[in-house]
Amino acid sequence: MDIPGLPARRAALNLIDAVLRRGETLDQAGGSALARIKGDADRALARAIAGEVLRWRADLDALIDSATRLPLADDAKARAVLQIMLAQVLRLETPAHAVIATGLPLLMGGPRRLAHGVFSTLTKRAVTLPEVPTLPEPVMERWGIRAETIAAGLAVPPPLDLALRDAAATAEWAERLGGVSLMPGHVRLPRGIAVEHLEGFREGAWWVQDLAASLPARMLGAGEGRSVLDLCAAPGGKTMQLAAAGWKVTALDNAKRRLERLRENLERTALEAEVVLADAFTWEPQEKFDAILLDAPCTATGTSRRHPDVLHRIAPRQIEEMAEIQTRMLARAAEWLKPGGTLVYAVCSLEQEEGEDRAADVELTLAPITAAELPEGLSPTGEGWLRTDPGMLAEAGGLDGFFIARWVKG
């Protein structure tokens, strides 16, 4: 007999396994893991359970180990099931009886009695998780003194940020949507809202874009009809920002499906851009550009608030590979700039190798980022770059981790 809620828990188990064992993203794993689940609510539940396990995995393991006489193997199915069960009780506030009813069947033919005993022991102790998740040791080593502050920003999934087509209407849209604004052209709402049902969606008055992700395009200012190349443009948030700011935009990407989303977003917002499907390493523009925005491919560790899988998937090898791609793309972009043109480089990564180290090698004239261009509470670095991380603006809901730098071609 089918147990209500069991498919969602089984899907969560498969999502976690895909991330930890195969190195897939949650989005990649979702295609197969969620395929048999009926209903958006159960799919969302499976994603939520998996996300909380990945966010708090080290702390969940510490609790499990405190209640077992002999340690479970790191890859033991019983450990994974217990992680899922504890995440529901401690993070999603699921009643213990429902957790047991949908968790133990995942161990059919396995150590169900052991899992039940560990779970019961911990719930009787009324255990809790720390206020701040413990990061995996390799991540702590990479992030060094920044790790504690960053971890504080990962405790909960992020709020919903909207970028407005008309920055002059910021106060109006903040009031209409019941949100707050941290800078012109931005409105922040609580998470969990159905975006397509919000006022202004159908008429394209705004689009979803994390506050930090909106900063690179802002560093180019008003376009006044000048030409800009948005490299790695899909799914289109930066392209729409630039078009709304008066730039003549060429939006280039090598991902066909993501470019289709970009075209749909442009149509919904009634903004214009020339969309180009091409590989940045083989494509050549007919004319050089007044400005180029390179939001480069990266490890995306800065998005760990919403994608906690990156805490477990990314290792030095991936960082090194991305740094090589970024170096090559920066060199290409510099060639395509007009004299006097502006280049903005950005990555949603918290790794120094992808940010500061790449910027230090650029042989253009630095155009320092200023505090006046940023939301209150953010400041440029001493070098004139910008580094954000999830622990910043915590009282306002935080933001993703980005590195941004800007230069002018002499």
Salt bridges, closest charged atoms under 4 A:
ASP17 OD2 - ARG21 NH2 2.88
ASP17 OD2 - ARG22 NH1 3.74
GLU24 OE2 - ARG22 NE 2.94
ASP27 OD1 - ARG47 NH2 3.25
ASP40 OD1 - ARG43 NH2 2.54
GLU52 OE2 - ARG55 NE 3.44
GLU52 OE1 - ARG91 NE 2.90
ASP61 OD1 - ARG79 NH1 3.01
ASP65 OD1 - ARG79 NH2 2.76
ASP161 OD1 - HIS186 NE2 3.04
ASP161 OD1 - ARG188 NE 2.65
GLU172 OE2 - ARG176 NH1 2.64
GLU199 OE2 - ARG176 NH2 2.46
ASP210 OD1 - ARG305 NH2 2.71
ASP210 OD1 - ARG306 NH2 2.83
GLU284 OE2 - ARG332 NH1 3.19
ASP290 OD1 - LYS338 NZ 3.32
ASP295 OD2 - LYS238 NZ 3.64
ASP309 OD2 - ARG313 NE 2.86
GLU321 OE2 - ARG317 NH1 3.27
GLU351 OE1 - ARG142 NE 2.91
GLU356 OE1 - ARG387 NH2 2.85
ASP361 OD2 - ARG358 NH2 3.42
GLU373 OE2 - ARG406 NH1 2.73
ASP400 OD1 - ARG305 NH2 3.12
ASP400 OD2 - ARG306 NE 3.25
